[in-house]
Amino acid sequence: MRDPGLDRHNWQTEWEQLEDDLKDAPAETLPEIGDLVERMLRERRFPLDDAVADDGIELEVLANYRSAREITTQVERGENVDPAEIGQAIHNFRDIYEQLIDRPDN
């Protein structure tokens, strides 16, 4: 059995490294932040792939994740994305990250 505290420590370390990269290259760093948040959500058993499984879980977390992931996908495709949308995606990922880090380990 894995130590949940180890996951939290690893997530914090990775987030801190990505925060530094965000200052210089937000669009380029966005996919990495998205991947980290996705791993965190999956570890916490959020049903990311099942749109009808939203009952009983925090709908705002999933809505923010899906919105940020959509922008991230556009960035990854090389589409022209408004910097304000990139900023909103980063804000959404940061909000989710902070919520998950602050939760007690299950």
A tleap script that builds the chain and sets N, CA, C and O, in Angstrom:
source leaprc.protein.ff14SB
mol = sequence {
  NMET ARG ASP PRO GLY LEU ASP ARG HIE ASN
  TRP GLN THR GLU TRP GLU GLN LEU GLU ASP
  ASP LEU LYS ASP ALA PRO ALA GLU THR LEU
  PRO GLU ILE GLY ASP LEU VAL GLU ARG MET
  LEU ARG GLU ARG ARG PHE PRO LEU ASP ASP
  ALA VAL ALA ASP ASP GLY ILE GLU LEU GLU
  VAL LEU ALA ASN TYR ARG SER ALA ARG GLU
  ILE THR THR GLN VAL GLU ARG GLY GLU ASN
  VAL ASP PRO ALA GLU ILE GLY GLN ALA ILE
  HIE ASN PHE ARG ASP ILE TYR GLU GLN LEU
  ILE ASP ARG PRO ASP CASN
}
set mol.1.N position { 0.839 -1.179 0.000 }
set mol.1.CA position { 0.000 0.000 0.000 }
set mol.1.C position { 0.881 1.238 0.000 }
set mol.1.O position { 1.862 1.325 0.739 }
set mol.2.N position { 0.505 2.207 -0.856 }
set mol.2.CA position { 1.286 3.433 -0.952 }
set mol.2.C position { 0.964 4.373 0.192 }
set mol.2.O position { -0.138 4.363 0.742 }
set mol.3.N position { 1.931 5.170 0.532 }
set mol.3.CA position { 1.764 6.194 1.564 }
set mol.3.C position { 1.148 7.430 0.901 }
set mol.3.O position { 1.796 8.057 0.063 }
set mol.4.N position { -0.101 7.799 1.263 }
set mol.4.CA position { -0.736 8.964 0.640 }
set mol.4.C position { 0.038 10.255 0.864 }
set mol.4.O position { -0.011 11.163 0.033 }
set mol.5.N position { 0.747 10.340 1.975 }
set mol.5.CA position { 1.555 11.523 2.232 }
set mol.5.C position { 2.677 11.689 1.219 }
set mol.5.O position { 3.084 12.808 0.907 }
set mol.6.N position { 3.170 10.572 0.711 }
set mol.6.CA position { 4.217 10.614 -0.310 }
set mol.6.C position { 3.662 11.215 -1.595 }
set mol.6.O position { 4.321 12.041 -2.227 }
set mol.7.N position { 2.453 10.809 -1.988 }
set mol.7.CA position { 1.818 11.407 -3.164 }
set mol.7.C position { 1.704 12.911 -2.997 }
set mol.7.O position { 2.061 13.669 -3.898 }
set mol.8.N position { 1.207 13.343 -1.846 }
set mol.8.CA position { 1.032 14.769 -1.591 }
set mol.8.C position { 2.366 15.498 -1.707 }
set mol.8.O position { 2.444 16.559 -2.326 }
set mol.9.N position { 3.397 14.942 -1.123 }
set mol.9.CA position { 4.727 15.566 -1.197 }
set mol.9.C position { 5.191 15.664 -2.653 }
set mol.9.O position { 5.686 16.707 -3.081 }
set mol.10.N position { 5.032 14.585 -3.406 }
set mol.10.CA position { 5.441 14.580 -4.811 }
set mol.10.C position { 4.654 15.609 -5.614 }
set mol.10.O position { 5.213 16.317 -6.451 }
set mol.11.N position { 3.341 15.685 -5.350 }
set mol.11.CA position { 2.506 16.663 -6.061 }
set mol.11.C position { 2.964 18.082 -5.751 }
set mol.11.O position { 3.063 18.911 -6.656 }
set mol.12.N position { 3.244 18.370 -4.490 }
set mol.12.CA position { 3.676 19.716 -4.107 }
set mol.12.C position { 5.003 20.071 -4.770 }
set mol.12.O position { 5.180 21.187 -5.258 }
set mol.13.N position { 5.921 19.129 -4.784 }
set mol.13.CA position { 7.221 19.368 -5.398 }
set mol.13.C position { 7.068 19.643 -6.891 }
set mol.13.O position { 7.659 20.584 -7.420 }
set mol.14.N position { 6.274 18.819 -7.562 }
set mol.14.CA position { 6.067 19.001 -8.995 }
set mol.14.C position { 5.372 20.336 -9.273 }
set mol.14.O position { 5.751 21.049 -10.202 }
set mol.15.N position { 4.358 20.676 -8.475 }
set mol.15.CA position { 3.641 21.937 -8.683 }
set mol.15.C position { 4.582 23.134 -8.529 }
set mol.15.O position { 4.542 24.061 -9.338 }
set mol.16.N position { 5.417 23.117 -7.508 }
set mol.16.CA position { 6.344 24.222 -7.288 }
set mol.16.C position { 7.284 24.405 -8.476 }
set mol.16.O position { 7.579 25.536 -8.862 }
set mol.17.N position { 7.751 23.314 -9.053 }
set mol.17.CA position { 8.619 23.410 -10.219 }
set mol.17.C position { 7.863 23.991 -11.418 }
set mol.17.O position { 8.403 24.804 -12.169 }
set mol.18.N position { 6.616 23.568 -11.588 }
set mol.18.CA position { 5.820 24.065 -12.709 }
set mol.18.C position { 5.443 25.535 -12.527 }
set mol.18.O position { 5.351 26.272 -13.509 }
set mol.19.N position { 5.225 25.966 -11.296 }
set mol.19.CA position { 4.901 27.373 -11.030 }
set mol.19.C position { 6.016 28.282 -11.548 }
set mol.19.O position { 5.742 29.348 -12.101 }
set mol.20.N position { 7.257 27.870 -11.373 }
set mol.20.CA position { 8.378 28.657 -11.880 }
set mol.20.C position { 8.316 28.773 -13.398 }
set mol.20.O position { 8.554 29.846 -13.952 }
set mol.21.N position { 7.998 27.672 -14.070 }
set mol.21.CA position { 7.908 27.671 -15.532 }
set mol.21.C position { 6.740 28.517 -16.033 }
set mol.21.O position { 6.813 29.100 -17.115 }
set mol.22.N position { 5.665 28.583 -15.250 }
set mol.22.CA position { 4.487 29.357 -15.656 }
set mol.22.C position { 4.808 30.829 -15.871 }
set mol.22.O position { 4.227 31.473 -16.745 }
set mol.23.N position { 5.714 31.355 -15.088 }
set mol.23.CA position { 6.040 32.777 -15.179 }
set mol.23.C position { 6.601 33.124 -16.552 }
set mol.23.O position { 6.293 34.184 -17.098 }
set mol.24.N position { 7.412 32.249 -17.105 }
set mol.24.CA position { 8.075 32.533 -18.375 }
set mol.24.C position { 7.329 31.984 -19.586 }
set mol.24.O position { 7.409 32.553 -20.674 }
set mol.25.N position { 6.611 30.889 -19.405 }
set mol.25.CA position { 5.977 30.229 -20.554 }
set mol.25.C position { 4.643 29.592 -20.151 }
set mol.25.O position { 4.544 28.368 -20.063 }
set mol.26.N position { 3.616 30.418 -19.905 }
set mol.26.CA position { 2.355 29.844 -19.421 }
set mol.26.C position { 1.708 28.862 -20.394 }
set mol.26.O position { 1.249 27.801 -19.971 }
set mol.27.N position { 1.661 29.181 -21.659 }
set mol.27.CA position { 1.015 28.279 -22.623 }
set mol.27.C position { 1.770 26.955 -22.736 }
set mol.27.O position { 1.157 25.894 -22.854 }
set mol.28.N position { 3.082 27.019 -22.700 }
set mol.28.CA position { 3.881 25.813 -22.830 }
set mol.28.C position { 3.801 24.942 -21.576 }
set mol.28.O position { 3.946 23.722 -21.659 }
set mol.29.N position { 3.576 25.553 -20.430 }
set mol.29.CA position { 3.522 24.830 -19.159 }
set mol.29.C position { 2.121 24.297 -18.860 }
set mol.29.O position { 1.966 23.362 -18.074 }
set mol.30.N position { 1.109 24.885 -19.479 }
set mol.30.CA position { -0.273 24.498 -19.216 }
set mol.30.C position { -0.522 22.993 -19.350 }
set mol.30.O position { -1.158 22.420 -18.465 }
set mol.31.N position { -0.058 22.325 -20.406 }
set mol.31.CA position { -0.306 20.876 -20.493 }
set mol.31.C position { 0.304 20.085 -19.338 }
set mol.31.O position { -0.285 19.105 -18.882 }
set mol.32.N position { 1.466 20.496 -18.867 }
set mol.32.CA position { 2.095 19.788 -17.751 }
set mol.32.C position { 1.290 19.958 -16.470 }
set mol.32.O position { 1.132 19.015 -15.695 }
set mol.33.N position { 0.782 21.168 -16.252 }
set mol.33.CA position { -0.055 21.410 -15.079 }
set mol.33.C position { -1.333 20.590 -15.188 }
set mol.33.O position { -1.795 20.007 -14.206 }
set mol.34.N position { -1.897 20.551 -16.386 }
set mol.34.CA position { -3.101 19.747 -16.603 }
set mol.34.C position { -2.868 18.283 -16.310 }
set mol.34.O position { -3.716 17.619 -15.713 }
set mol.35.N position { -1.724 17.778 -16.726 }
set mol.35.CA position { -1.404 16.368 -16.467 }
set mol.35.C position { -1.277 16.095 -14.971 }
set mol.35.O position { -1.755 15.070 -14.484 }
set mol.36.N position { -0.640 16.999 -14.247 }
set mol.36.CA position { -0.499 16.827 -12.797 }
set mol.36.C position { -1.871 16.822 -12.123 }
set mol.36.O position { -2.156 15.947 -11.305 }
set mol.37.N position { -2.710 17.782 -12.458 }
set mol.37.CA position { -4.036 17.858 -11.839 }
set mol.37.C position { -4.855 16.627 -12.200 }
set mol.37.O position { -5.585 16.099 -11.361 }
set mol.38.N position { -4.741 16.168 -13.433 }
set mol.38.CA position { -5.467 14.956 -13.830 }
set mol.38.C position { -5.023 13.755 -13.000 }
set mol.38.O position { -5.858 12.980 -12.532 }
set mol.39.N position { -3.719 13.598 -12.816 }
set mol.39.CA position { -3.228 12.482 -11.986 }
set mol.39.C position { -3.773 12.581 -10.566 }
set mol.39.O position { -4.154 11.576 -9.966 }
set mol.40.N position { -3.805 13.794 -10.037 }
set mol.40.CA position { -4.315 13.996 -8.684 }
set mol.40.C position { -5.799 13.627 -8.603 }
set mol.40.O position { -6.224 12.954 -7.663 }
set mol.41.N position { -6.576 14.065 -9.584 }
set mol.41.CA position { -8.006 13.757 -9.586 }
set mol.41.C position { -8.248 12.257 -9.725 }
set mol.41.O position { -9.114 11.696 -9.052 }
set mol.42.N position { -7.490 11.621 -10.590 }
set mol.42.CA position { -7.652 10.167 -10.753 }
set mol.42.C position { -7.279 9.425 -9.466 }
set mol.42.O position { -7.943 8.464 -9.079 }
set mol.43.N position { -6.216 9.880 -8.816 }
set mol.43.CA position { -5.809 9.257 -7.556 }
set mol.43.C position { -6.903 9.411 -6.502 }
set mol.43.O position { -7.097 8.530 -5.663 }
set mol.44.N position { -7.612 10.529 -6.550 }
set mol.44.CA position { -8.713 10.776 -5.614 }
set mol.44.C position { -10.042 10.208 -6.136 }
set mol.44.O position { -11.105 10.453 -5.566 }
set mol.45.N position { -9.953 9.456 -7.217 }
set mol.45.CA position { -11.083 8.712 -7.791 }
set mol.45.C position { -12.220 9.594 -8.318 }
set mol.45.O position { -13.395 9.254 -8.178 }
set mol.46.N position { -11.867 10.707 -8.914 }
set mol.46.CA position { -12.865 11.511 -9.602 }
set mol.46.C position { -13.152 10.858 -10.957 }
set mol.46.O position { -12.215 10.453 -11.645 }
set mol.47.N position { -14.409 10.748 -11.349 }
set mol.47.CA position { -14.767 10.082 -12.612 }
set mol.47.C position { -14.588 11.021 -13.810 }
set mol.47.O position { -15.564 11.569 -14.324 }
set mol.48.N position { -13.371 11.199 -14.241 }
set mol.48.CA position { -13.077 12.171 -15.294 }
set mol.48.C position { -13.601 11.757 -16.656 }
set mol.48.O position { -13.874 12.613 -17.497 }
set mol.49.N position { -13.744 10.475 -16.885 }
set mol.49.CA position { -14.131 9.982 -18.206 }
set mol.49.C position { -15.611 9.678 -18.325 }
set mol.49.O position { -16.065 9.243 -19.383 }
set mol.50.N position { -16.366 9.894 -17.272 }
set mol.50.CA position { -17.772 9.496 -17.268 }
set mol.50.C position { -18.637 10.717 -16.983 }
set mol.50.O position { -18.793 11.120 -15.831 }
set mol.51.N position { -19.197 11.303 -18.037 }
set mol.51.CA position { -19.975 12.532 -17.898 }
set mol.51.C position { -21.233 12.340 -17.068 }
set mol.51.O position { -21.720 13.300 -16.471 }
set mol.52.N position { -21.768 11.138 -17.013 }
set mol.52.CA position { -23.004 10.917 -16.251 }
set mol.52.C position { -22.729 10.520 -14.810 }
set mol.52.O position { -23.672 10.346 -14.038 }
set mol.53.N position { -21.473 10.374 -14.424 }
set mol.53.CA position { -21.136 9.949 -13.065 }
set mol.53.C position { -20.918 11.128 -12.139 }
set mol.53.O position { -20.277 10.986 -11.097 }
set mol.54.N position { -21.441 12.292 -12.501 }
set mol.54.CA position { -21.195 13.500 -11.717 }
set mol.54.C position { -22.006 13.570 -10.433 }
set mol.54.O position { -21.689 14.373 -9.556 }
set mol.55.N position { -23.040 12.755 -10.299 }
set mol.55.CA position { -23.856 12.805 -9.087 }
set mol.55.C position { -23.031 12.418 -7.872 }
set mol.55.O position { -22.277 11.446 -7.900 }
set mol.56.N position { -23.183 13.195 -6.804 }
set mol.56.CA position { -22.543 12.841 -5.551 }
set mol.56.C position { -21.108 13.293 -5.421 }
set mol.56.O position { -20.488 13.054 -4.385 }
set mol.57.N position { -20.556 13.936 -6.429 }
set mol.57.CA position { -19.198 14.466 -6.300 }
set mol.57.C position { -19.257 15.971 -6.528 }
set mol.57.O position { -20.305 16.509 -6.884 }
set mol.58.N position { -18.170 16.625 -6.330 }
set mol.58.CA position { -18.143 18.075 -6.466 }
set mol.58.C position { -18.198 18.483 -7.937 }
set mol.58.O position { -17.219 18.371 -8.675 }
set mol.59.N position { -19.369 18.958 -8.332 }
set mol.59.CA position { -19.595 19.316 -9.725 }
set mol.59.C position { -18.702 20.469 -10.168 }
set mol.59.O position { -18.249 20.498 -11.312 }
set mol.60.N position { -18.448 21.410 -9.278 }
set mol.60.CA position { -17.612 22.557 -9.635 }
set mol.60.C position { -16.190 22.116 -9.979 }
set mol.60.O position { -15.584 22.645 -10.910 }
set mol.61.N position { -15.662 21.159 -9.237 }
set mol.61.CA position { -14.314 20.657 -9.520 }
set mol.61.C position { -14.268 20.060 -10.922 }
set mol.61.O position { -13.361 20.360 -11.699 }
set mol.62.N position { -15.240 19.219 -11.244 }
set mol.62.CA position { -15.252 18.605 -12.572 }
set mol.62.C position { -15.488 19.640 -13.668 }
set mol.62.O position { -14.862 19.569 -14.726 }
set mol.63.N position { -16.371 20.588 -13.433 }
set mol.63.CA position { -16.631 21.622 -14.441 }
set mol.63.C position { -15.371 22.453 -14.689 }
set mol.63.O position { -15.032 22.737 -15.838 }
set mol.64.N position { -14.686 22.839 -13.628 }
set mol.64.CA position { -13.445 23.607 -13.780 }
set mol.64.C position { -12.367 22.794 -14.485 }
set mol.64.O position { -11.639 23.313 -15.330 }
set mol.65.N position { -12.274 21.521 -14.130 }
set mol.65.CA position { -11.284 20.658 -14.771 }
set mol.65.C position { -11.566 20.545 -16.270 }
set mol.65.O position { -10.669 20.714 -17.097 }
set mol.66.N position { -12.806 20.261 -16.602 }
set mol.66.CA position { -13.157 20.061 -18.019 }
set mol.66.C position { -12.960 21.338 -18.828 }
set mol.66.O position { -12.511 21.283 -19.973 }
set mol.67.N position { -13.288 22.475 -18.249 }
set mol.67.CA position { -13.078 23.754 -18.922 }
set mol.67.C position { -11.594 24.003 -19.164 }
set mol.67.O position { -11.192 24.383 -20.264 }
set mol.68.N position { -10.793 23.790 -18.142 }
set mol.68.CA position { -9.340 23.996 -18.265 }
set mol.68.C position { -8.730 22.987 -19.232 }
set mol.68.O position { -7.823 23.326 -19.992 }
set mol.69.N position { -9.218 21.760 -19.208 }
set mol.69.CA position { -8.687 20.724 -20.097 }
set mol.69.C position { -9.012 21.051 -21.559 }
set mol.69.O position { -8.216 20.764 -22.453 }
set mol.70.N position { -10.171 21.647 -21.797 }
set mol.70.CA position { -10.544 22.037 -23.168 }
set mol.70.C position { -9.574 23.082 -23.719 }
set mol.70.O position { -9.127 22.983 -24.862 }
set mol.71.N position { -9.259 24.071 -22.910 }
set mol.71.CA position { -8.288 25.103 -23.318 }
set mol.71.C position { -6.919 24.466 -23.531 }
set mol.71.O position { -6.215 24.792 -24.487 }
set mol.72.N position { -6.550 23.561 -22.637 }
set mol.72.CA position { -5.255 22.886 -22.751 }
set mol.72.C position { -5.165 22.120 -24.057 }
set mol.72.O position { -4.130 22.144 -24.723 }
set mol.73.N position { -6.228 21.447 -24.424 }
set mol.73.CA position { -6.251 20.693 -25.682 }
set mol.73.C position { -6.069 21.626 -26.874 }
set mol.73.O position { -5.363 21.292 -27.825 }
set mol.74.N position { -6.698 22.780 -26.824 }
set mol.74.CA position { -6.530 23.754 -27.901 }
set mol.74.C position { -5.080 24.216 -28.003 }
set mol.74.O position { -4.535 24.347 -29.099 }
set mol.75.N position { -4.465 24.458 -26.856 }
set mol.75.CA position { -3.055 24.868 -26.831 }
set mol.75.C position { -2.184 23.754 -27.408 }
set mol.75.O position { -1.292 24.018 -28.214 }
set mol.76.N position { -2.437 22.526 -27.002 }
set mol.76.CA position { -1.640 21.389 -27.487 }
set mol.76.C position { -1.773 21.200 -28.992 }
set mol.76.O position { -0.831 20.745 -29.642 }
set mol.77.N position { -2.923 21.540 -29.553 }
set mol.77.CA position { -3.135 21.430 -31.003 }
set mol.77.C position { -2.485 22.576 -31.770 }
set mol.77.O position { -2.430 22.555 -33.000 }
set mol.78.N position { -1.996 23.569 -31.046 }
set mol.78.CA position { -1.371 24.712 -31.692 }
set mol.78.C position { -2.368 25.752 -32.156 }
set mol.78.O position { -2.041 26.614 -32.972 }
set mol.79.N position { -3.581 25.676 -31.641 }
set mol.79.CA position { -4.595 26.663 -31.999 }
set mol.79.C position { -4.265 28.003 -31.357 }
set mol.79.O position { -3.557 28.072 -30.352 }
set mol.80.N position { -4.786 29.056 -31.952 }
set mol.80.CA position { -4.587 30.397 -31.413 }
set mol.80.C position { -5.549 30.577 -30.240 }
set mol.80.O position { -6.761 30.669 -30.436 }
set mol.81.N position { -5.012 30.627 -29.031 }
set mol.81.CA position { -5.816 30.727 -27.822 }
set mol.81.C position { -5.533 32.071 -27.160 }
set mol.81.O position { -4.380 32.463 -26.984 }
set mol.82.N position { -6.590 32.758 -26.803 }
set mol.82.CA position { -6.473 34.045 -26.129 }
set mol.82.C position { -5.703 33.861 -24.814 }
set mol.82.O position { -5.992 32.935 -24.057 }
set mol.83.N position { -4.733 34.727 -24.537 }
set mol.83.CA position { -3.987 34.621 -23.283 }
set mol.83.C position { -4.879 34.644 -22.042 }
set mol.83.O position { -4.552 34.023 -21.031 }
set mol.84.N position { -6.004 35.360 -22.116 }
set mol.84.CA position { -6.925 35.387 -20.970 }
set mol.84.C position { -7.523 34.004 -20.721 }
set mol.84.O position { -7.751 33.626 -19.572 }
set mol.85.N position { -7.776 33.253 -21.780 }
set mol.85.CA position { -8.294 31.890 -21.620 }
set mol.85.C position { -7.236 30.979 -21.007 }
set mol.85.O position { -7.549 30.120 -20.183 }
set mol.86.N position { -5.996 31.169 -21.409 }
set mol.86.CA position { -4.899 30.397 -20.812 }
set mol.86.C position { -4.803 30.729 -19.328 }
set mol.86.O position { -4.629 29.838 -18.496 }
set mol.87.N position { -4.915 31.998 -19.005 }
set mol.87.CA position { -4.895 32.415 -17.606 }
set mol.87.C position { -6.038 31.802 -16.810 }
set mol.87.O position { -5.851 31.395 -15.663 }
set mol.88.N position { -7.220 31.734 -17.413 }
set mol.88.CA position { -8.362 31.133 -16.729 }
set mol.88.C position { -8.139 29.641 -16.505 }
set mol.88.O position { -8.474 29.114 -15.444 }
set mol.89.N position { -7.576 28.962 -17.498 }
set mol.89.CA position { -7.283 27.534 -17.346 }
set mol.89.C position { -6.278 27.309 -16.222 }
set mol.89.O position { -6.437 26.396 -15.412 }
set mol.90.N position { -5.252 28.137 -16.177 }
set mol.90.CA position { -4.262 28.030 -15.099 }
set mol.90.C position { -4.936 28.270 -13.753 }
set mol.90.O position { -4.682 27.549 -12.789 }
set mol.91.N position { -5.791 29.279 -13.690 }
set mol.91.CA position { -6.520 29.567 -12.452 }
set mol.91.C position { -7.365 28.360 -12.034 }
set mol.91.O position { -7.366 27.983 -10.862 }
set mol.92.N position { -8.077 27.758 -12.979 }
set mol.92.CA position { -8.903 26.589 -12.662 }
set mol.92.C position { -8.054 25.433 -12.151 }
set mol.92.O position { -8.391 24.811 -11.144 }
set mol.93.N position { -6.954 25.143 -12.841 }
set mol.93.CA position { -6.080 24.058 -12.395 }
set mol.93.C position { -5.505 24.365 -11.009 }
set mol.93.O position { -5.417 23.473 -10.165 }
set mol.94.N position { -5.116 25.615 -10.775 }
set mol.94.CA position { -4.552 25.989 -9.473 }
set mol.94.C position { -5.592 25.814 -8.364 }
set mol.94.O position { -5.275 25.331 -7.278 }
set mol.95.N position { -6.832 26.210 -8.646 }
set mol.95.CA position { -7.903 26.068 -7.666 }
set mol.95.C position { -8.134 24.591 -7.322 }
set mol.95.O position { -8.272 24.237 -6.151 }
set mol.96.N position { -8.173 23.751 -8.330 }
set mol.96.CA position { -8.358 22.310 -8.098 }
set mol.96.C position { -7.185 21.751 -7.313 }
set mol.96.O position { -7.371 21.004 -6.353 }
set mol.97.N position { -5.974 22.114 -7.723 }
set mol.97.CA position { -4.773 21.660 -7.014 }
set mol.97.C position { -4.861 22.001 -5.534 }
set mol.97.O position { -4.627 21.145 -4.681 }
set mol.98.N position { -5.197 23.245 -5.231 }
set mol.98.CA position { -5.248 23.682 -3.832 }
set mol.98.C position { -6.325 22.927 -3.052 }
set mol.98.O position { -6.123 22.583 -1.888 }
set mol.99.N position { -7.456 22.671 -3.685 }
set mol.99.CA position { -8.503 21.910 -3.016 }
set mol.99.C position { -8.039 20.488 -2.707 }
set mol.99.O position { -8.288 19.971 -1.618 }
set mol.100.N position { -7.374 19.868 -3.655 }
set mol.100.CA position { -6.938 18.481 -3.459 }
set mol.100.C position { -5.793 18.377 -2.458 }
set mol.100.O position { -5.741 17.430 -1.673 }
set mol.101.N position { -4.883 19.335 -2.479 }
set mol.101.CA position { -3.760 19.321 -1.530 }
set mol.101.C position { -4.266 19.512 -0.104 }
set mol.101.O position { -3.725 18.930 0.836 }
set mol.102.N position { -5.304 20.327 0.053 }
set mol.102.CA position { -5.827 20.630 1.384 }
set mol.102.C position { -6.691 19.522 1.962 }
set mol.102.O position { -7.006 19.544 3.152 }
set mol.103.N position { -7.079 18.556 1.142 }
set mol.103.CA position { -7.935 17.467 1.640 }
set mol.103.C position { -7.132 16.493 2.480 }
set mol.103.O position { -5.961 16.228 2.209 }
set mol.104.N position { -7.779 15.972 3.494 }
set mol.104.CA position { -7.112 14.897 4.250 }
set mol.104.C position { -6.975 13.669 3.360 }
set mol.104.O position { -7.804 13.423 2.484 }
set mol.105.N position { -5.934 12.916 3.595 }
set mol.105.CA position { -5.725 11.680 2.836 }
set mol.105.C position { -6.815 10.678 3.175 }
set mol.105.O position { -7.229 10.524 4.324 }
set mol.106.N position { -7.264 10.001 2.116 }
set mol.106.CA position { -8.293 8.952 2.330 }
set mol.106.C position { -7.647 7.625 2.587 }
set mol.106.O position { -8.342 6.629 2.788 }
savepdb mol mol.pdb
quit
